[in-house]
Amino acid sequence: HVQAVITVNSTRRGDLNINMTSPMGTKSILLSRRPRDDDSKVGFDKWPFMTTHSWGEDPRGTWVLEVGFVGILPQKGVLKEWTLMLHGTQSAPYIDQIVKDYQSKLAMTKKEELEEELDEAVERSLKSILNKN
């Protein structure tokens, strides 16, 4: 799973909206509008927001965090800091699963991993050939 540990304050905490997009384009809603959350003094201090939507994806690349307001009145806020925390395993736990739908996230992830392995093997072979000459 993935966590975004966020420190943010705003004039109305309940209007804060936080989304995160993985390098593979999976969008996760970390925080949506909460009409009854009127707190404006505390905000969120090193608050861990978590998602499992990018489970099984290659985490390498650019992660995008979007923080904004959804509400009727104009709001102000400051994103003070955020840290991306990735949790997972060294080897893919889904590697032996059979792909039934070739458009599924599992199929796309396996394809990406195989392409990466192939690219690395080709690169090693080319280096080996060039070093012999």
CORHU-V312139 format. One record per residue. RES is the residue in one letter. OMEGA is omega in whole degrees, -180 to 180 (999 if undefined). Layout:
res:RES omega:OMEGA
res:RES omega:OMEGA
This chain:
res:H omega:-177
res:V omega:175
res:Q omega:169
res:A omega:179
res:V omega:-166
res:I omega:169
res:T omega:-177
res:V omega:172
res:N omega:-178
res:S omega:178
res:T omega:174
res:R omega:-175
res:R omega:-177
res:G omega:179
res:D omega:178
res:L omega:178
res:N omega:-178
res:I omega:177
res:N omega:176
res:M omega:179
res:T omega:-179
res:S omega:177
res:P omega:179
res:M omega:175
res:G omega:178
res:T omega:-179
res:K omega:179
res:S omega:173
res:I omega:179
res:L omega:-179
res:L omega:177
res:S omega:-177
res:R omega:178
res:R omega:-173
res:P omega:-176
res:R omega:-179
res:D omega:-176
res:D omega:-176
res:D omega:177
res:S omega:-176
res:K omega:-173
res:V omega:-176
res:G omega:175
res:F omega:-179
res:D omega:-178
res:K omega:-176
res:W omega:-180
res:P omega:174
res:F omega:-171
res:M omega:174
res:T omega:174
res:T omega:-175
res:H omega:-179
res:S omega:180
res:W omega:178
res:G omega:180
res:E omega:172
res:D omega:-175
res:P omega:-177
res:R omega:-180
res:G omega:-176
res:T omega:173
res:W omega:-178
res:V omega:176
res:L omega:178
res:E omega:179
res:V omega:-179
res:G omega:-179
res:F omega:173
res:V omega:-178
res:G omega:-177
res:I omega:-176
res:L omega:176
res:P omega:-177
res:Q omega:175
res:K omega:178
res:G omega:179
res:V omega:170
res:L omega:-174
res:K omega:178
res:E omega:172
res:W omega:-179
res:T omega:177
res:L omega:178
res:M omega:180
res:L omega:178
res:H omega:179
res:G omega:-180
res:T omega:-180
res:Q omega:177
res:S omega:-176
res:A omega:-178
res:P omega:-176
res:Y omega:-169
res:I omega:-178
res:D omega:179
res:Q omega:180
res:I omega:179
res:V omega:178
res:K omega:-179
res:D omega:-174
res:Y omega:175
res:Q omega:-177
res:S omega:177
res:K omega:179
res:L omega:-180
res:A omega:-179
res:M omega:-180
res:T omega:178
res:K omega:179
res:K omega:-180
res:E omega:180
res:E omega:179
res:L omega:177
res:E omega:178
res:E omega:179
res:E omega:179
res:L omega:178
res:D omega:180
res:E omega:179
res:A omega:178
res:V omega:179
res:E omega:178
res:R omega:180
res:S omega:179
res:L omega:178
res:K omega:180
res:S omega:179
res:I omega:-179
res:L omega:179
res:N omega:179
res:K omega:-177
res:N omega:999
